[in-house]
Amino acid sequence: NGTAAPMDTGPQLGTPPCSPPSQQPAVEDDFQFVCCERCRKESPSLKLLTCLHTLCLDCLSENKPIGQCPLCRTAIPQASGIPDVDNLLFTNLQARLSIYKKIIDSGGPSCSRCQGEAAMVWCSECEEFLCTKCFEDHQWFFKKRSHEAKKVEELRADSAHRFLEDTRKSCNLFCSSPGHANQGHISSIYCKKCKRALCCSCALLDSHHAPFCDIRSETQRRQEELGTLSQELKQKRSGFEATYAGLKDEATRLERAQREMRELIRQRVEQLVGLIRREEEELLGLVEAGQEQGRRELSRELERVEGVLRRMEAGEQLVEKMNLYATEQEVMDMQPFIKDSLEELQRLQPPVTGDRTQPGDLTECRARLQAL
């Protein structure tokens, strides 16, 4: 008749609020695993590869020409490079973490219904923030249901881990039959024959579904199956870890051997270069010693020939000037002397240049150079 009081299924808003924690937990640091493992960014479209790595669509599109997981090089079987399986766990955790970030935000969340007032309560069943007025209406409307509601201040005082654990619903599977999923038919039965979750109506009306079991039993069995496989993998992992350690040691030894050999080669080459430099100095010294005497003799010969040329030039100039300007007396006095000098110059013969310009004996140098 509209006079029934709301059920006491939520927090009493008149009670003093819990004091906020002095320091909020580092949500980003603790839950980095829900991001793409390549670009480390949150994405609403996370795909689970057969190697069990999780990548976003952007990274998978960039990686398509390679056709392999960029983290472990496992082949991606799909021709499009996009796996078929969504990582629903990580995407749902991102959505729930975004709710928790609104809770711990300094401004706090606003009411999901009226959009005007500050939220005081969070209903985990409706997944809505409610102000005081909307929470009273909510309690009146759902007076026959037991919706779990908590104060925002209490949620703010808890950690993100606690919030995710509390908001995890025990059963939120919808019926897999066509048309029922969109109508919100909750599944409580699992058909082992077709391996699908069903609502009670489908299980009773369709005789093809059998045998049945409780959906919670099936989820528990699957969790236990995954746990068993995980334990077996842990045991097998020890063998791979030992092999990996052995390969790492072998790679380290190989690198050390290569480093030592490179150092030995450098040392030997430096020694060889030093020997060649010393041999170079000895050969140059031998060449210098062998050619020094020839250079001295050639230098003296050059000076003598140069002196003769200068005397001839001076005689030619003197005869020319006497023809132009000398008096008879000067000719009579100087001619005998000039004549004797010119006759002496005529008797001189130029040296043979072929023998003097030949290099000295370099046979020993050539032999040592060839041996080197």
C-alpha positions in Angstrom: 0.0 0.0 0.0 3.1 2.3 -0.3 3.5 2.6 3.5 6.2 0.0 3.9 9.5 1.3 5.2 12.7 0.7 3.2 14.7 -2.3 4.2 17.9 -1.7 6.1 20.2 -3.0 3.4 22.7 -0.2 3.2 24.7 2.2 5.3 23.0 4.7 7.6 23.7 8.1 6.2 23.3 9.8 9.5 26.3 8.2 11.0 29.6 10.1 11.1 31.7 9.5 7.9 34.9 7.6 8.1 38.0 9.7 7.9 39.8 9.5 4.6 43.2 7.7 4.6 46.3 9.9 5.0 47.8 8.6 1.8 46.0 7.0 -1.1 47.4 3.7 -2.5 49.3 3.9 -5.7 46.7 2.3 -8.0 48.7 2.9 -11.1 51.8 1.0 -9.7 49.9 -2.0 -8.4 47.7 -2.6 -11.4 50.0 -2.0 -14.3 49.3 -5.6 -15.4 45.8 -4.5 -16.8 47.5 -2.4 -19.4 48.9 -3.5 -22.8 52.1 -5.3 -22.2 53.8 -3.5 -25.2 52.8 0.1 -25.0 51.9 0.0 -21.2 48.7 2.0 -21.9 45.1 1.3 -20.9 42.8 0.2 -23.7 39.2 -0.9 -23.9 40.1 -3.5 -26.6 42.7 -5.9 -25.1 43.3 -9.1 -27.0 44.7 -12.3 -25.4 47.3 -14.1 -27.6 47.9 -17.8 -27.6 51.2 -17.1 -25.8 49.0 -15.6 -23.0 50.4 -12.1 -23.6 47.9 -9.2 -23.7 48.1 -6.5 -26.4 45.9 -3.7 -27.5 44.5 -3.3 -31.1 46.9 -0.5 -31.9 50.0 -2.6 -31.1 48.6 -5.6 -32.9 47.9 -3.5 -36.0 51.5 -2.2 -36.0 52.8 -5.7 -35.5 50.7 -7.3 -38.3 53.5 -7.5 -40.9 55.6 -9.5 -38.5 53.0 -12.0 -37.6 54.5 -12.8 -34.2 54.1 -11.7 -30.7 56.5 -8.7 -30.2 57.3 -9.9 -26.6 58.1 -13.7 -27.1 58.1 -14.1 -30.9 55.3 -16.7 -30.8 53.4 -16.9 -34.1 49.9 -15.3 -34.3 47.8 -17.9 -36.1 45.2 -15.4 -37.3 45.9 -14.0 -40.8 44.6 -10.6 -39.8 47.1 -10.5 -36.9 44.3 -9.8 -34.5 43.5 -12.7 -32.0 39.9 -13.7 -31.5 39.9 -13.8 -27.7 39.3 -10.7 -25.7 41.0 -10.3 -22.3 37.7 -9.7 -20.5 39.4 -9.8 -17.1 41.7 -6.9 -17.7 39.1 -4.8 -19.5 36.6 -5.3 -16.7 39.3 -4.6 -14.1 40.1 -1.3 -16.0 36.4 -0.3 -15.7 36.2 -1.1 -12.0 39.5 0.6 -11.3 38.2 3.7 -13.1 35.3 3.7 -10.6 37.8 3.4 -7.7 39.8 6.3 -9.1 36.7 8.4 -9.1 36.2 7.5 -5.4 39.6 8.5 -4.3 39.7 11.6 -6.4 39.9 14.8 -4.4 36.6 16.1 -5.8 34.8 12.8 -5.4 32.2 11.3 -7.7 28.8 12.9 -8.4 25.5 11.1 -8.3 24.9 8.8 -11.3 21.2 9.6 -11.4 20.7 13.3 -10.7 24.2 14.3 -11.9 24.0 17.3 -9.6 24.8 16.3 -6.0 27.9 14.7 -4.6 27.7 10.9 -4.3 27.5 9.5 -0.8 26.8 5.8 -1.5 28.0 3.2 -4.0 25.6 0.4 -4.9 27.6 -2.6 -6.2 24.5 -4.3 -7.6 23.4 -1.3 -9.7 27.0 -0.1 -10.1 25.9 3.5 -9.4 26.9 6.4 -7.2 24.0 7.8 -5.3 23.4 11.0 -3.3 21.4 11.0 -0.2 18.0 11.7 -1.9 18.6 9.2 -4.7 19.8 6.6 -2.2 16.5 6.9 -0.3 14.5 6.5 -3.5 16.8 3.5 -4.4 16.1 1.8 -1.1 12.4 2.4 -1.5 12.3 1.0 -5.0 14.4 -2.1 -4.1 12.9 -2.7 -0.7 12.3 -6.3 -1.5 15.9 -6.9 -2.7 19.1 -7.0 -0.8 21.4 -4.6 -2.6 24.8 -4.2 -1.0 25.6 -0.5 -0.6 28.5 1.2 1.0 29.4 4.8 1.9 31.8 6.5 -0.5 33.9 7.5 2.5 34.3 3.9 3.6 35.3 2.9 0.1 37.8 5.7 0.0 39.4 4.4 3.1 39.9 0.9 1.7 42.5 -0.1 -0.8 42.0 -0.8 -4.5 42.5 -4.5 -3.9 39.7 -4.6 -1.3 37.4 -2.6 -3.7 38.0 -5.0 -6.5 37.4 -8.0 -4.3 34.2 -6.6 -2.9 32.8 -5.6 -6.3 33.5 -9.1 -7.8 30.0 -10.6 -8.2 29.6 -14.3 -7.6 27.3 -14.9 -10.5 26.6 -12.5 -13.3 26.4 -14.8 -16.3 23.6 -14.3 -18.8 21.8 -17.1 -20.6 23.6 -18.0 -23.9 20.4 -18.8 -25.8 19.6 -16.4 -28.6 17.5 -13.5 -27.4 17.9 -14.2 -23.7 21.3 -12.5 -23.3 19.8 -9.1 -24.3 16.8 -9.7 -22.0 18.9 -10.1 -18.9 18.1 -13.8 -18.1 20.6 -14.7 -15.4 22.2 -18.2 -15.8 22.4 -20.5 -12.9 22.7 -23.8 -14.8 25.5 -25.2 -16.9 24.9 -27.7 -19.7 27.8 -30.1 -19.9 26.7 -31.4 -23.3 26.7 -28.1 -25.2 29.1 -26.4 -22.7 26.9 -23.3 -22.3 25.4 -21.4 -19.4 21.5 -21.5 -19.4 18.7 -20.0 -17.5 16.1 -22.2 -15.7 13.5 -21.7 -18.5 15.9 -23.0 -21.2 17.0 -25.9 -19.1 13.4 -27.0 -18.4 11.9 -26.5 -21.8 14.7 -27.8 -24.1 15.2 -31.5 -23.7 18.4 -31.5 -25.7 20.3 -30.0 -22.8 21.7 -32.6 -20.4 23.3 -33.4 -18.1 23.2 -30.2 -16.0 25.2 -28.9 -13.1 25.3 -25.7 -11.0 27.0 -22.8 -12.7 29.0 -22.1 -9.5 30.2 -25.7 -9.5 31.3 -25.4 -13.1 33.2 -22.1 -12.5 34.8 -23.7 -9.4 35.8 -26.7 -11.4 37.4 -24.5 -14.1 39.2 -22.5 -11.5 40.6 -25.7 -10.0 41.5 -26.9 -13.4 43.5 -23.8 -14.2 45.1 -24.0 -10.7 46.2 -27.6 -11.4 47.7 -26.6 -14.8 49.4 -23.7 -13.2 51.0 -26.0 -10.5 52.2 -28.4 -13.2 53.6 -25.5 -15.2 55.5 -24.3 -12.1 57.1 -27.7 -11.8 58.0 -27.7 -15.5 59.2 -24.1 -15.3 62.1 -25.2 -13.0 63.5 -27.3 -15.8 63.2 -24.4 -18.3 64.8 -22.1 -15.7 67.7 -24.5 -15.3 68.1 -24.7 -19.1 67.9 -20.9 -19.4 70.6 -20.5 -16.7 72.8 -22.9 -18.5 72.3 -21.1 -21.8 73.0 -17.8 -20.1 76.3 -19.2 -18.7 77.3 -20.6 -22.0 76.5 -17.2 -23.7 78.6 -15.5 -20.9 81.5 -17.9 -21.5 81.3 -17.3 -25.2 81.3 -13.6 -24.8 84.2 -13.7 -22.4 86.2 -15.9 -24.8 85.5 -13.5 -27.7 86.5 -10.6 -25.5 89.7 -12.3 -24.5 90.5 -13.2 -28.1 89.8 -9.7 -29.3 92.1 -8.3 -26.6 94.8 -10.9 -27.6 94.5 -9.9 -31.3 94.9 -6.2 -30.4 98.0 -6.9 -28.3 99.6 -9.0 -31.0 98.8 -6.5 -33.7 100.3 -3.7 -31.5 103.4 -5.8 -31.1 103.6 -6.4 -34.8 103.2 -2.8 -35.5 106.0 -2.0 -33.1 108.3 -4.4 -34.8 107.5 -3.0 -38.2 108.1 0.5 -37.0 111.5 -0.5 -35.6 112.4 -2.2 -38.8 111.3 0.9 -40.7 113.6 3.0 -38.7 116.5 0.6 -39.3 115.9 0.5 -43.1 115.6 4.3 -43.3 118.8 4.6 -41.3 120.6 2.1 -43.7 119.4 4.0 -46.7 120.5 7.3 -45.2 123.9 5.9 -44.3 124.4 4.4 -47.8 123.5 7.6 -49.6 125.2 10.1 -47.4 128.7 9.8 -49.1 127.1 10.1 -52.5 125.2 13.1 -51.5 128.4 14.8 -50.2 130.3 14.1 -53.4 127.4 15.3 -55.5 127.1 18.4 -53.5 130.8 19.2 -54.1 130.5 18.5 -57.8 127.4 20.8 -58.0 129.3 23.6 -56.3 132.3 23.2 -58.8 130.1 23.2 -61.8 128.1 26.1 -60.5 131.4 28.0 -60.1 132.5 27.3 -63.6 129.1 28.5 -64.9 129.5 31.7 -63.0 133.1 32.2 -64.4 131.8 31.7 -67.9 129.0 34.1 -67.4 131.4 36.7 -66.0 133.9 36.2 -68.9 131.1 36.6 -71.5 129.9 39.8 -69.8 133.4 41.2 -69.5 134.3 40.6 -73.2 131.0 42.2 -74.2 131.6 45.3 -72.1 135.2 45.6 -73.4 133.9 45.6 -77.0 131.5 48.3 -76.2 133.4 50.6 -73.9 137.2 49.7 -73.6 139.9 52.0 -74.9 142.9 50.8 -76.8 145.1 51.2 -73.8 142.7 49.1 -71.7 142.6 46.4 -74.3 146.4 46.3 -74.5 146.7 46.0 -70.7 143.9 43.6 -69.9 143.6 41.3 -73.0 146.5 38.9 -72.1 145.0 38.2 -68.6 141.4 37.7 -69.9 142.7 35.5 -72.7 144.5 33.2 -70.3 141.3 32.8 -68.2 139.1 32.2 -71.1 141.5 29.5 -72.5 141.5 27.8 -69.1 137.7 27.7 -69.1 137.8 26.2 -72.6 140.0 23.4 -71.4 137.5 22.4 -68.7 135.2 19.4 -69.5 131.8 18.9 -68.0 131.5 15.9 -65.6 129.7 12.7 -66.7 126.3 12.9 -64.9 125.1 9.3 -65.5 127.5 7.7 -62.9 127.1 10.3 -60.3 123.3 10.5 -60.2 122.8 6.7 -59.9 121.6 5.8 -56.3 123.9 3.8 -54.1 123.7 0.0 -53.5 120.2 -0.7 -52.0 120.3 -4.5 -52.5 120.4 -5.2 -48.7 117.5 -2.8 -48.1 115.4 -4.3 -50.9 116.0 -7.9 -49.5 115.0 -6.9 -46.0 111.9 -5.1 -47.2 110.9 -8.1 -49.3 111.3 -10.4 -46.3 109.3 -8.0 -44.1 
